[in-house]
């Protein structure tokens, strides 16, 4: 009995050693050499693993950057230009600095201007709610108010305003990772350029219904009247599917469109002075009169 146990243990030991040697040989034979720059870049990155760069995590981003050999199509929104300059230094390449971006909520349908027409008592999830029906107000395009975007943000940059029922963005905390954009089933959140000193213009509405229908559903809706398009002298505004959109790359921040918008759907934020709508309208009228007079001469 004792001899049997000894032989069994011996055989298993030898077998284990042989298999270990085989595994060692296979690992050495078929191992893939990894570029040490991948580790360097991963350590340089913020380590948020948020997916804002389009990859599963920071290491996947580092691997893709090293394989590409440049940063033409790779950018970490959380780290921003400062981190990307360090990454570029590791790769030995140049990087084109990107304008800082921030999440913008393109819905101004507060509870006071967008009355409810029914009550939802199901799971408090925008995704679930959107799958079941259009929402508990007459607007089929606006915020559903369940806070999926807030839950998706791992930086604490979003919160729900109890009074308006809409999400609000903390610009200081927002990293433009895009998680909130992906989480919103209504696609009302957009990443836009912060603009000089944080000043920017945007249409806070995505309602594609015709004017009367949109206005009935929400007092702050864009009605597709096209006044802003005619007012803008920089071709920064387009009208498509009954809703206006401002191209932040063309916008000169003159705020004339904001002054002329009849429903207040166009918002200007972080400007040092409040908008004097009457003064702007007067300026536009005088300019148009001069241009008309010059054309008649």
C-alpha positions in Angstrom: 0.0 0.0 0.0 2.8 2.4 1.0 4.8 1.5 -2.2 1.7 2.2 -4.3 1.3 5.7 -2.8 4.9 6.5 -3.3 4.8 5.4 -7.0 1.6 7.5 -7.5 3.1 10.6 -6.0 6.3 10.1 -8.0 4.4 9.6 -11.3 2.3 12.7 -10.7 5.3 14.8 -9.7 7.2 13.8 -12.9 4.1 14.3 -15.0 3.7 17.8 -13.4 7.3 18.7 -14.1 7.1 17.5 -17.7 3.8 19.5 -18.3 5.4 22.6 -16.7 8.4 22.3 -19.1 6.0 21.9 -22.1 4.0 24.9 -21.0 7.2 27.0 -20.5 8.5 26.0 -23.9 5.1 26.8 -25.6 5.0 30.2 -23.8 8.5 31.0 -24.9 8.0 29.7 -28.5 4.7 31.6 -29.2 5.0 34.6 -27.0 4.2 38.0 -28.5 6.5 40.8 -27.8 4.6 43.9 -26.5 5.9 47.3 -27.2 6.9 48.9 -23.9 5.4 52.2 -25.0 2.0 50.7 -24.4 2.7 50.6 -20.7 4.2 54.1 -20.8 1.1 55.6 -22.5 -1.3 53.7 -20.2 0.4 55.2 -17.2 0.2 58.7 -18.8 -3.6 58.4 -19.4 -6.1 59.4 -16.7 -7.1 55.8 -16.1 -10.8 56.6 -16.2 -11.6 53.7 -18.7 -14.7 55.6 -19.7 -14.7 54.7 -23.4 -14.8 58.4 -24.4 -11.9 57.8 -26.8 -13.9 55.0 -28.6 -12.0 52.1 -27.1 -12.8 49.7 -24.3 -10.4 51.3 -21.9 -7.1 53.2 -21.5 -4.9 50.2 -22.4 -6.9 49.5 -25.5 -6.4 53.2 -26.5 -2.6 52.9 -25.8 -2.3 49.8 -27.9 -4.2 51.4 -30.8 -2.1 54.5 -30.6 1.2 52.6 -30.6 0.1 50.4 -33.6 -1.1 53.5 -35.5 2.2 55.3 -34.8 0.4 58.6 -34.7 -2.6 60.3 -33.0 -4.5 61.5 -36.1 -7.6 59.4 -35.2 -7.0 58.9 -31.5 -7.8 61.4 -28.7 -8.5 61.1 -25.0 -11.2 63.7 -24.1 -10.7 63.2 -20.4 -7.0 63.9 -20.5 -7.3 66.7 -23.0 -4.5 68.4 -24.9 -2.1 68.3 -21.9 -2.2 64.5 -21.7 -2.2 64.1 -25.4 1.0 66.1 -25.7 2.7 63.7 -23.3 1.4 60.7 -25.3 2.7 62.3 -28.5 6.1 62.7 -26.9 6.2 59.0 -26.2 5.3 58.2 -29.8 7.6 60.8 -31.2 4.9 62.5 -33.3 3.0 65.7 -33.5 -0.6 66.3 -32.3 -3.2 68.8 -33.4 -4.7 70.4 -30.4 -8.5 69.9 -30.1 -10.9 72.6 -28.9 -12.3 71.7 -25.4 -15.8 70.3 -25.6 -18.6 70.0 -23.1 -22.0 68.2 -23.0 -25.0 70.4 -23.8 -28.6 69.5 -23.1 -30.6 70.4 -26.1 -34.0 70.5 -24.4 -35.6 73.4 -22.7 -38.9 71.7 -22.0 -39.2 72.5 -18.3 -42.3 71.3 -16.4 -43.7 74.8 -16.5 -43.9 74.9 -20.3 -44.3 71.3 -21.2 -47.5 70.0 -19.4 -47.9 66.3 -18.8 -50.7 64.5 -20.6 -50.3 61.2 -18.7 -48.5 59.6 -15.8 -45.7 57.0 -16.1 -45.5 54.6 -13.2 -43.0 52.0 -14.6 -39.3 51.5 -14.2 -37.5 54.8 -13.8 -35.3 54.5 -16.8 -35.3 56.7 -19.9 -34.4 53.7 -22.1 -37.3 51.6 -20.8 -39.6 54.6 -21.0 -38.6 55.4 -24.6 -39.2 51.8 -25.6 -42.7 51.8 -24.2 -44.0 55.1 -25.6 -43.1 58.6 -26.5 -43.1 60.1 -23.1 -45.6 61.6 -20.6 -45.9 65.0 -22.4 -47.0 66.0 -25.9 -43.4 66.4 -27.1 -42.1 63.1 -28.5 -38.5 64.5 -28.8 -37.8 66.0 -25.4 -36.1 64.8 -22.2 -37.8 61.9 -20.4 -36.5 63.0 -17.0 -35.5 59.6 -15.6 -31.8 60.5 -15.3 -30.1 57.8 -17.4 -27.5 60.4 -18.3 -26.8 61.2 -14.7 -26.3 57.5 -13.9 -24.0 57.1 -16.9 -21.7 60.0 -15.9 -18.9 58.7 -13.7 -17.5 62.1 -13.1 -20.5 63.5 -11.4 -21.0 66.2 -14.0 -24.8 65.8 -14.4 -27.7 66.2 -12.0 -31.4 66.4 -12.4 -33.1 69.7 -11.6 -36.1 69.0 -9.5 -37.9 72.2 -10.6 -37.5 71.9 -14.4 -37.2 68.1 -14.6 -34.2 68.4 -16.9 -30.6 67.4 -16.5 -28.0 70.1 -15.8 -24.3 69.9 -16.7 -21.5 71.0 -14.4 -19.0 72.4 -16.9 -16.1 72.2 -14.4 -16.6 68.5 -14.0 -17.6 67.5 -17.5 -14.8 65.7 -19.5 -16.7 65.4 -22.7 -16.4 61.6 -22.5 -19.7 61.1 -24.3 -21.2 58.6 -21.9 -24.3 60.8 -21.4 -24.7 61.2 -25.1 -24.8 57.4 -25.6 -27.1 57.0 -22.6 -29.9 59.3 -23.8 -32.4 57.5 -26.0 -33.8 60.8 -27.3 -30.4 62.0 -28.4 -30.9 65.5 -26.9 -27.4 65.6 -25.4 -24.6 66.8 -27.7 -20.9 67.4 -27.3 -20.1 71.0 -28.4 -17.1 73.2 -28.3 -16.9 75.2 -25.1 -16.1 78.3 -27.0 -13.9 81.2 -26.0 -14.2 81.8 -22.3 -17.0 79.3 -22.2 -19.3 81.4 -24.4 -21.4 79.4 -26.9 -24.7 79.4 -28.7 -27.1 76.5 -29.3 -30.7 75.7 -30.1 -32.1 74.1 -27.0 -34.7 72.0 -28.9 -34.8 68.9 -31.1 -38.5 68.8 -31.9 -39.1 68.0 -35.5 -42.8 68.5 -35.5 -44.3 71.4 -37.5 -44.5 74.8 -35.7 -48.1 74.7 -34.3 -47.7 71.1 -33.1 -44.3 71.8 -31.5 -45.5 75.0 -29.8 -48.6 73.3 -28.4 -46.4 70.5 -26.8 -43.8 72.9 -25.4 -43.8 76.7 -25.0 -40.0 76.8 -25.5 -39.9 74.7 -28.7 -38.3 75.6 -32.0 -41.1 76.2 -34.4 -39.0 76.1 -37.6 -39.9 79.6 -38.6 -36.4 80.2 -40.1 -36.0 83.7 -38.7 -32.7 82.8 -37.2 -31.5 81.4 -40.5 -32.3 84.7 -42.2 -30.8 86.7 -39.4 -27.4 85.0 -39.3 -24.9 86.7 -41.5 -22.3 83.9 -41.0 -24.2 80.9 -42.5 -23.9 79.2 -39.1 -27.6 78.2 -38.8 -29.4 75.6 -40.9 -33.0 74.5 -40.8 -33.8 70.8 -41.3 -36.9 68.8 -40.4 -38.5 71.9 -38.8 -35.8 72.5 -36.3 -32.8 74.9 -36.4 -29.2 73.9 -35.7 -26.2 76.2 -35.0 -22.8 75.1 -36.3 -20.4 76.1 -33.5 -17.5 76.2 -35.9 -19.1 78.9 -37.9 -20.9 80.8 -35.1 -19.4 84.2 -34.3 -21.3 84.6 -31.0 -23.0 87.8 -32.2 -26.3 86.7 -30.4 -28.5 88.2 -33.1 -30.3 84.9 -33.6 -31.0 84.6 -29.9 -32.5 88.1 -29.9 -34.7 87.4 -32.9 -36.0 83.9 -31.8 -39.7 84.2 -31.1 -39.8 81.3 -28.7 -36.5 81.6 -26.8 -35.3 78.3 -28.2 -31.9 79.7 -28.9 -29.6 80.0 -25.9 -26.4 81.9 -25.3 -24.5 80.9 -22.2 -21.6 82.3 -20.2 -21.7 85.7 -21.8 -20.5 88.5 -19.5 -23.5 90.7 -20.1 -27.3 89.9 -20.3 -28.7 90.1 -23.8 -30.5 93.4 -24.6 -32.9 92.0 -27.2 -34.5 95.3 -28.0 -31.1 97.0 -28.7 -30.1 94.1 -31.0 -33.4 94.1 -32.9 -33.0 97.8 -33.4 -29.5 97.4 -34.7 -30.6 94.7 -37.1 -33.5 96.8 -38.4 -31.2 99.8 -39.0 -28.7 97.6 -40.8 -31.4 96.1 -43.0 -32.8 99.5 -43.8 -29.4 100.7 -44.9 -28.8 97.7 -47.0 -32.2 98.1 -48.7 -31.5 101.7 -49.3 -28.1 101.0 -50.8 -29.7 98.3 -53.1 -32.3 100.8 -54.4 -29.7 103.4 -55.3 
